[in-house]
Amino acid sequence: MKNLTKTEKTYNRPAIGITDSTDLGPFMLRAQSEDRHYEPLAVVANVGEARDVARRHFRDRMQQLDQQGEGVCPYS
């Protein structure tokens, strides 16, 4: 076994696979800008729903950017 540094950790639990149907429970999906400002998008139940909401939000923001010139979470 290799020597571990103080920041490395080992876990003795099985890894779980995350798929589109993985249940997240009530999970808040949010968009975040480069300067760490964020805006809530939706509460989603699984990964597939989160992907759909994120794609729809991205598409809508790109259209808004083309029309108005304001991106996600504009800088203040």
C-alpha positions in Angstrom: 0.0 0.0 0.0 1.3 3.4 -0.9 1.9 6.1 1.7 -1.0 8.6 1.9 -0.5 12.3 2.4 -2.6 14.1 5.0 -5.1 15.4 2.4 -5.7 11.9 0.8 -8.5 9.8 2.2 -9.5 6.2 1.6 -13.1 5.1 1.7 -14.2 1.5 2.1 -17.7 1.8 0.6 -18.9 0.6 -2.8 -19.2 3.2 -5.6 -22.7 3.8 -6.9 -23.5 4.3 -10.6 -25.3 7.5 -11.5 -27.7 7.2 -14.4 -30.5 9.4 -15.7 -33.0 7.6 -13.5 -30.9 8.0 -10.3 -33.3 9.5 -7.7 -31.9 12.7 -6.2 -34.8 13.4 -3.9 -35.9 17.0 -4.0 -32.7 18.6 -5.5 -32.3 22.3 -6.4 -30.8 22.9 -9.8 -29.1 26.2 -10.3 -27.1 28.2 -12.9 -23.8 29.7 -11.8 -21.7 32.4 -13.4 -17.9 32.7 -13.5 -17.9 35.0 -10.5 -20.0 32.5 -8.5 -23.3 34.3 -8.6 -26.2 31.9 -9.1 -29.9 31.7 -9.8 -32.2 28.8 -8.9 -33.7 27.0 -11.9 -35.9 24.3 -10.7 -36.4 21.5 -8.1 -35.8 18.2 -9.9 -36.2 14.6 -8.8 -33.6 12.8 -11.0 -30.6 13.3 -13.2 -32.6 13.0 -16.5 -35.0 15.7 -15.4 -32.0 17.9 -14.4 -30.4 17.4 -17.8 -33.7 18.4 -19.5 -34.1 21.5 -17.4 -30.5 22.5 -17.9 -30.7 22.1 -21.7 -33.9 24.1 -21.9 -32.5 26.8 -19.7 -29.3 27.0 -21.8 -31.3 27.2 -25.0 -33.5 29.9 -23.6 -30.6 31.9 -22.3 -28.8 31.7 -25.6 -31.9 33.1 -27.4 -32.1 35.8 -24.8 -28.4 36.6 -25.2 -28.9 36.9 -29.0 -31.9 39.2 -28.5 -31.0 41.4 -25.6 -27.3 40.9 -25.0 -27.6 39.8 -21.3 -26.2 36.5 -20.2 -26.7 34.2 -17.3 -26.4 35.9 -13.9 -25.1 39.2 -15.3 -22.3 41.0 -13.5 -23.3 43.8 -11.1 
